[in-house]
């Protein structure tokens, strides 16, 4: 399997895209292992990588995010050990560091040698890293769906449906203390492809409350509140953040506030 990964990235000239492609292949391998071991009965795939794999958002994502939906037999360290063993069996060297004592279980999977083997680093010990998060106390209201995706390997994902994933994206836009351009890229792309998309407001408001935010949104005002946030940020920072992850450079030209207004259906 390592040979397949190196073969895939050998045809990519750009260094950043090559690293993104390597990370994504490994993400898929991790997800495949979780599927084969039955862990999608316990967790739902969420976040930016879920949007990419399930809804084809044209940007790479660094992390794998999940929400716990079934606590029975959930064991974060067991999941990590199974992932490590599967990767070792496929001839990958991998180590992990994890924190399972917090509400969000976090692990960093570190792959040495791969960047060196792909001629992206002179150092054999430089790591390619994937972060894995499981929210063990997610806000209530997420709606779960199941989708078969064939990306290198066929995998059946349990995941949040699109309105719930969109709610998660809006929660990040409303509450993140810094500008993460990928949030706004996803916003623009989703609204341009799904004209009538509505967030799961139950999930969104529960998430806002759970994180201590006093904001409340309704079906009548969420667009305006998003537009207020859009108008308040530095859009050059948005472009600078997202351009190293996107597969669609032309789409970045649409990353301007004046283009977002019509998508949100607001006039001011």
N, C-alpha and C positions, 0 to 999 in steps of 0.2 A: 504493500500500500504506500510506503514511503516513496517507492520508485514512481508510482502513479502521480503522487503530489509533485515531485520534482520534474516529471515530464510535463505536467500541466503548466507549471510556472516558467518552464524554460523558454516558452514561446512569447512571453511577455517582456517587453523591453523596458518599460518604465519601472523604476525601483519601487516606488510607493505602491503601484498597482500589483506588483509581484508579491510584496509583503501582504497586502490586503487579500489577494487570492490564496496565499498559503494559509493565512489565518482562517479564511472562510472554509477551506477544505477541511481543516482540523475541527472547526466548529461542527461541520456536518458529521464528522466521524464521532465526535462526542455525542451529538444528538442521536445518531444511529444506535450507539451503545445504550443510551438511556431508553430508547424505544424498544430495543431487543430485550432489555432487562425488565421491562414493564413499568418504568418509572413515570410514564405519562398518565398512569392511573392516579398518581399522587400530586403531580405538578402540572401547571398549565404554562405553556410557552408565551411570553409577553415581551414587550419592549421593541426596540428598533430592529433587532435581528429577526424577530417574528414577523414584523412588517415586511422585511426584505424577502424572507423565505416564502411566506404565505401570500403576500400581496404584491410582490415584485417591485418594491420601492428600489429605485436604481442607485443605491449607495451601499457601500460596505459598512459593517458595524463591528465594533470591537468586543462586545460583551454578549454573554448568554444570560438572559433574565427569565425568571420563573416565579409564579405565585403558587403557594401550596394550596391545593384544593382537597386533599385527603390526608389527614395526619396519620392514619393507620399504617404502621410499619415503615413510616418515613424515617430514613437514617441517612443524613447528609454524608457522613464519612463512608458509609457503605457505597453510596453512589459514586463518590470520588475513587474509591478503591477499584470498583468495577470498571470505571472509565480508564484508570491507569493500567489495569491488567489488559484490557482490550487494546489499548494503544501499544503496550509492550509486545503483545502478540503480533501486532502489525509492524513490528521492528522500529517503533518510535521510542526514543528515550524521553521520559517525561517525569517531572516531579511536581508536587503541589504543596502549597501552604494554604491553610484554611482557618476560618473563625466560625464556629458553629454555636457559640454561646450567646450571640446577639440575635435580635429579631430577624435580621437579614443574614442568612448564612452565606458567607463569601469564601470563594476559593480562587487562587491564581494557579493555573496550569502553566508550567514553564517547560518549553521545549528547547534544549540546547542543540547545537550542531546544525540545525536545519538552515539557519541563515547563512552559515558558513558553507554548507553543502550547495546552497543555491547561489553562491558567489555574491552574497549580499553583506558579508562581514568577513574581516580577516581573522576574527576571533572565533575559535570553536565553541567557547563557553558563552557566547552572547545568546540570550534567550529570546524566543518568540513567545509572547504571553497571551493567554486567554483568561478573562475574568468570568467567573460563574457566580451568579447571585440567586438565592431562593428566598423570597419574602415569606416568612412563616406565619405572618399575621397580616395578610393583605386586607385592604378595605373591602367591605361587603358590596356585593352587587355585580361582580364580574360575571359575564355570560360565557359559558364554555362551548366550544365547537371542536370538531374533529376534521382534519384535512390530510389527505395523502399528497405528499410532495416528493417528486423524483429529482433530487439535486445531487448528483454523483451516486447516491444510493436512494432507494425508495424508503421513505419514512412516513409513518402516520403520526401526526402531531395532535396532541390535545392542546388547545390554545384558547385565548380569549377571542371572541368574535370581533369584527372590525369596529363597531361602535365602542366596545370596551377598550380595544387597543387605542382608539382615537381619544377616548377619555384619559387614558394614561399619558398620551402625548400632550394633551391640553393641561393636565395637572403639572407636568414638567415645565411647560411654558409659563404657567401662572406662578410657580413657586421656586423654580431654580434660581439661586442667587447670582448666577452669572449667565452670560449669553452662550448657549451651546447651539451653534449654527445648524447642527443636524436636526434639532427639534423643529426649526422653522422650515428646513428643506422638506422634512416629512409632512409638515402642515400644508405647505404649498402643493406638494405632489399629490397628496391624498385629496385635497379639495378640487384640484384640477381634473382628477380622474373620477371622483365620486361627488357629483354636483349636489346631491341631496343627502350627503352624509351628515348624520346627527350623532353627537357623542352620547354615550351611556351616562346620562345625567345623574342617575342614582349612584353609580360607581364614582363619578367625578366628584360629586359633593361629599360623599363618604371619605374619599381620599383627601380632599381639602380639609375636612374636619379632623381626620385622624392625624394629619401633619400640623395641626394647630393654626391653620389659616382660617380667617373669618370670612373669606370670600364665599359667596353662594351664587350659583349660576342657574339660569332657567332656560327653557327653550326659546324664550323671547329675547334674552340679552347675551347669550354666550358669544355670539359673533362680534358684538360691539366690544365686549370685554377682551376678546382676543385681539381685535383691531387696536384697542388702546395699548396693549402690550407690544404689538407689532410696531406701532408708531413711536414707541419710547426707546427702542434699541438701536444700536449701531449696526447697520446692515453690512458694512464692510467687514465687521467682525464675524457676521454670519457666513459670508462668502469665504473668508479666510479659513474658517473652521471646517467647512464642508467640502471644499474643493479637493482635499486630499483623499476623500472617501467616495466621491461620486463617480459613476460610470457615464454620466450624461453631462458633459461640460456645457453644452448649449443650454441645458435647463437652468444652469446657474444664472444665466442672463435674465431669467424671470424672477430672480430673488430680489425684488424691489417692493417697497411698501405699496406703491401705487398699483402694482399688479395684484397684490393680495386683496385689496378692497373689493373688487368685483367678485372674487372667489368667495368672499365672506358675505357678499350681498349687502354691504354697507356703503353709504355714500359720503361719509365724512369721518 
